[in-house]
């Protein structure tokens, strides 16, 4: 997959048993990357567009069997 590479890092949450990271070109889409990353606190993602578009990152935290989202946006490097 062509494009840029970016590291996504986060702090450990209290009671979190797993994280799921979605990175995409639309809100809630994991069309660049989408996977359960276990209890890791970082993930390097490749294939991020370099056309100046908005990139959406959504980090889900599983606590007590329920998934809670945190949403972030940034502009892709151009």
VMD Tcl script that draws the C-alpha trace (Angstrom):
set ca {
  {0.00 0.00 0.00}
  {1.45 3.39 -0.92}
  {1.34 6.48 1.25}
  {2.88 7.75 4.42}
  {3.53 5.98 7.71}
  {2.47 7.34 11.11}
  {2.79 6.11 14.67}
  {-0.32 6.24 16.82}
  {0.37 6.21 20.56}
  {-1.94 6.40 23.55}
  {-1.85 6.10 27.32}
  {-3.19 3.08 29.16}
  {-6.76 3.48 30.35}
  {-7.99 2.25 33.71}
  {-9.67 -1.14 33.40}
  {-9.05 -1.45 29.65}
  {-8.67 -5.06 28.52}
  {-8.22 -4.40 24.77}
  {-7.93 -1.64 22.19}
  {-9.20 -1.47 18.64}
  {-7.76 1.12 16.25}
  {-9.50 2.35 13.10}
  {-7.71 4.75 10.75}
  {-9.50 5.87 7.63}
  {-10.58 8.53 5.21}
  {-14.10 8.72 6.62}
  {-15.52 8.89 10.13}
  {-15.83 5.38 11.56}
  {-14.04 3.79 8.62}
  {-11.00 1.58 9.03}
  {-10.20 1.57 5.34}
  {-6.52 2.38 5.95}
  {-6.16 0.25 9.10}
  {-8.62 -1.48 11.36}
  {-7.77 -4.15 13.91}
  {-7.79 -5.24 17.51}
  {-4.34 -4.30 18.82}
  {-4.78 -6.08 22.15}
  {-3.23 -4.17 25.04}
  {-0.55 -2.47 22.94}
  {-0.16 1.26 23.52}
  {1.04 2.11 20.03}
  {0.66 1.04 16.44}
  {2.50 2.11 13.30}
  {0.14 2.44 10.35}
  {1.27 2.65 6.74}
  {-0.66 3.62 3.64}
  {-1.93 6.93 5.01}
  {-2.83 9.29 2.14}
  {-0.48 12.18 1.43}
  {-2.96 14.35 -0.46}
  {-3.92 16.80 2.28}
  {-7.20 15.04 3.06}
  {-8.69 14.68 6.52}
  {-7.75 11.42 8.25}
  {-9.92 9.97 10.99}
  {-8.52 7.87 13.82}
  {-10.81 6.11 16.23}
  {-9.44 4.30 19.25}
  {-11.86 1.94 20.93}
  {-11.24 0.82 24.53}
  {-12.90 -2.29 25.91}
  {-13.86 -1.92 29.56}
  {-16.02 -4.55 31.21}
  {-17.05 -6.02 27.87}
  {-18.23 -2.65 26.48}
  {-16.35 -0.77 23.74}
  {-15.92 3.00 24.18}
  {-14.68 5.21 21.30}
  {-12.34 8.17 21.24}
  {-12.27 10.00 17.92}
  {-9.50 12.14 16.45}
  {-8.93 13.90 13.14}
  {-5.91 15.39 11.44}
  {-4.95 16.60 8.01}
  {-2.76 14.26 6.01}
  {0.65 15.57 4.99}
  {0.63 17.05 1.51}
}
mol new
graphics top color blue
foreach p $ca { graphics top sphere $p radius 0.5 }
foreach p [lrange $ca 0 end-1] q [lrange $ca 1 end] { graphics top cylinder $p $q radius 0.2 }
display resetview
